[in-house]
């Protein structure tokens, strides 16, 4: 859930820089790269890569980094040394060209969970439901975020990283708007239009700053801490206020609150089990079931709103 992403940004801000980032600066890794780089300009190794690497954009230098990463990791482990990260990532084992198989698979799992949830919502809630269109917008932006998460974990490039970051931020900001619309009660209300315009300007400023001035990880973290915390507080307050007249809001509160059960996965990062499952991938796995509670909440709320209209 994008609610979870927003709150996790708050806790991630307290995570120290991983010692694993030392890996790509290790003398053995750099020595391996420098001694093999000339071979990329020759015909042969590894100028022609397997098709399953080429379709995901792997190039000669990428392949050298991958091979040198695992050779260096193996050498360090033989000396009982720690597992380091390389360019900010653990030394994962690829699967058919997919850089982080577990995170990719679980990102797709979240995407499919949203698709299934929306399918049930669209069949259960009447189309003239006052918040139907805003619900659909939230769904589309959530799908977009998980799509780019899947792409980014498949192959990390400058473009896929930016799309993953920017689309995740957009999804959280859409959740803030979705909550505000729910508070006001009508998406066409002038206050909602003004609030949406303000969020759009804020998002445009963020993209301009990150994309054209400096791709600053520290600034990006602070920005997401702000919107993530705002998002969580708004939803929890709304749930508390509505708890008596809408007893089903516990599902919404559960989704927001349960993030604290997953925080440890990001705070206590560890080298990937079987070189596949790291803390980040397990966090993606943990968020999948929350989609059920989220869309169950949306369905119940839609039915409740419909019952209010019928009473009038």
N, C-alpha and C positions, 0 to 999 in steps of 0.2 A: 504494500500500500504506500501511496505517496505521503500519507500522514506519517508513516514510519520513517520514511526517508528524511522528512523534515526534522523530526525529533532527533534522529540519529546524528544529524549534522551537529547538534548541540553537544553531544557527548564526544563525537569525533574530534571536536576542537581541543579536547583535553588529552588526546593521544599524542605521545611524544613521537618525534621522527624515528622511524624504525631503524635499528642498527643494520637491518638487511640492505639498506640503500648503499652500503659500503661495497656491495658485490661488484657493481660495474666499475668501481675504481680499484679493485683488487689487482695487484701486479700480475698475477697469473692470468686473469681475464684479459687485461690490456695486452699482455704479451702474446696471448693466443690470437687476439684480433689483429695486432700489427703484423704478425708473421704470416697470417693467412689472407689478409686483405688483397695483396697483389694477385692472388689466384682468382679473384672475382673478375679481373680484367682479361683473364685467359679463357679460352674455349675449354670447357670441361667443368671441373669442380668449382662451385656448384652452379655454373652458369645456367644449366638447364635443370630446373627443379621439377619434381612430380606435379602432375596436374592439380592434385588436391591442395597443394601449397600455392600454386600460381593463381587459382581462382579466388583465393582469399588475399591476394596481393603480396605474398611473401616474395622477397627479392634476395639476391645473393648475400648482401650484407646482413639482412635479417636472419638468414640461415646460419651465417657465421656466428652471429651473436648468440643464437640459440644453442649451437653446438659448443661454443666456448663457455657459455653459462653452465651447461651441465658437466663439462669436463672440469671446470673450476670447482663446482660444488662437490663433485665426486672426490677430487683431490683433497679438499678441505675436510670432508667427512672422514677420509682415511686417516687424517691426522687428529681426529676427534674434535674438529673445530665446529663452529655453529653454522647454521644455514643462513646465508645472506639473501637479500633481495637484489634484483638487478633492474635498474631503471624504475625503481619503485614497485616491482612485482616479484613475487616468489618464483622460483624456478619450476614452473609447471611443465608437465609433460603434455605435448600437443596431442590432439586426436583428429586425424584427417585434416590438419591445417588449422584447427580451432585452438587458439592460444590458451584460453582458460575454459576447458570443457564443462566443468561443473557450474561455474557462474553463468556461462552461456545457456546451458540447459535449464537452470533454475530461473533465469530471466525469461526464457520462453515459457516456462511454467507459470510465472506470474502473468504474462501476457494472455495466455490461454485461460487462466482463472478469471481475468477481467472479461474476456470474450464470453465465457460461459455465464458469468454473473450478469452481464448486460443482456444476454439472450433471455435469461429468466426474468429479468426486470422488464424488458420490453413486452413480454407476453403477459406479465402479471399486472402491470400498471397501465391505466388508460392513457392514450396519446394526448388527450387534452389536459392531463395533469399539469398544474400550473408551473411546476419545476421540471417538466420533462425535458425541455431543450437544454437547460443548464446541466441536467444530469447527463445528457448525451455528450455535451461539450467536455465535461469532466472525464467521461469514459474515453473519448477520443484522445485527449491529451495524456491520459494514463497509458493507453495502448502505445502512443507515440514514444513515451518515456521508456517503456519496457522494450520496445523494438530497438531503440538506439542503445540501450543497455546490452541487449543481445549482440548487436553489431560490434560494439566497443570491446566486449569480452572475447569476441571471435578474433578480432585483429585490432590491436592498439595502434592507432595512428594519430597524428595531430588533429585530423578532421573528426574521426570517430570519437576521440576523447572530448572534443568541444561539443559535439552533438549530444553525447551522453550527459555531460554536465549541464548544458543549456536546457535540454528537454526535461531533465529531472527537476531543475529549478522551476521551469514553466509549469510542470504538473503540480508542484507544491503550491505555487501562487494561484493556480486554478482552484485548488482546494480551499484556499483562503477566500477567494471570490465565491465559491460554491456555498461556503458557510455563511458569508455575509448575505447572499441572496436568500438563504434559508431563514436568516434572522429577520430580514425585511419582509419576506413572504411573497414577493413578486419580482421576477427577473426584469420586467420592463419598467420598474420604478426608477424615477430619475436619480435617486440616491445610489441605486445599484449601477446605473450607467456611469455616474461620476466616479464611483469607487473603482469600477472596472477600468476606466480611463486612467486613473491614478496608478493602478497596478501595471497597466500597459506601459506607461511612461517610465516607471521604476524598472521594469524588466528591460525596456529598450536601453536605458542608461547602463544597466548591468552588462548587457551583451556588448554594448559599445566599449565599455571599460575593459572587459575581458578580451574582446575580439580585436580591438583596434588600438588600444593603449598598451596594456600589458596583461598577459595571461597569468594573473597573480593568484596562486593557490591560497595564500593567507587571506587575501581580500575575499575570495570566493567562499572560503569557509565561514568568515564572519557574516557575510551576506546571507548565507544559508542558515546560519545559527539564528539570525534575526527572523527570517520568514518561517523557518521551521518551528521556532518557539511560539511565534504569533499564531501560526496555524493550529498547533496543539491546544493552546490556551483558549482560543475562540471556540473550538469544538467541545472542549470539556466544560466550559461555562454554559454553552448552549444545552448540552446534555443535562447538566445539573438543574438548570432552570426548567427544562421540559420533563424532568424525570417522573412527575406525578401524572401529568395528562397524557404522556406518551411513554408508557413503561418499557417499550421495546428499545429505547435509546441506550439501554445497557450494552447493546451490540456495538454501537458507535463508540461508547466509552471504553469498551473492552479492547477494541482495535487500537485506540490511542494509548491506553494504559499498558497494554501487553508489550509494547515496544521495550519496556524496561527489562523484560525477560530476555530480550534479544541483544541488549546493549553490550553484554559481556562478550558476545561474538566479535564485536568491533574493538572493544577496549583491550581484550586479551587475545590479540592476534597471534597466530602460530604458523609454523611452516606447514605446507599442505600435506595432509595424510595421503599416502600413496601418490604424492606429487600431483594431487588433483583437488582435494577438498580443503580449502583454507577457511578462515573465519568469515571472510566476505561472502564466499559462495554459500556457506551454511546460513548466513543471514538472509540471502535471497531465497533459500529453501524455506526458512521459517516464515517468511511473509506470505507465502502462497495460500495457506489455509485461512488467513485473515480476510481474504477476498470474499469468502463465503459469508462471514458475519457482516461485512460491509454492505454487500448487495442485499442481504436479508434485511438489514436495517433500512436501506433505501426503499425496498419493496413495501415493508410495513408502514413506512412514513408516507409513501405514495397512496396506499390504501386508506390511511388515516385522513389525509387531506381530502381524498375523494369522498369519504364519509361526511366530512364537515360540509362540503358543497351540497350533498344530498339533503342535509338537515335544513339548509336555508330555503 
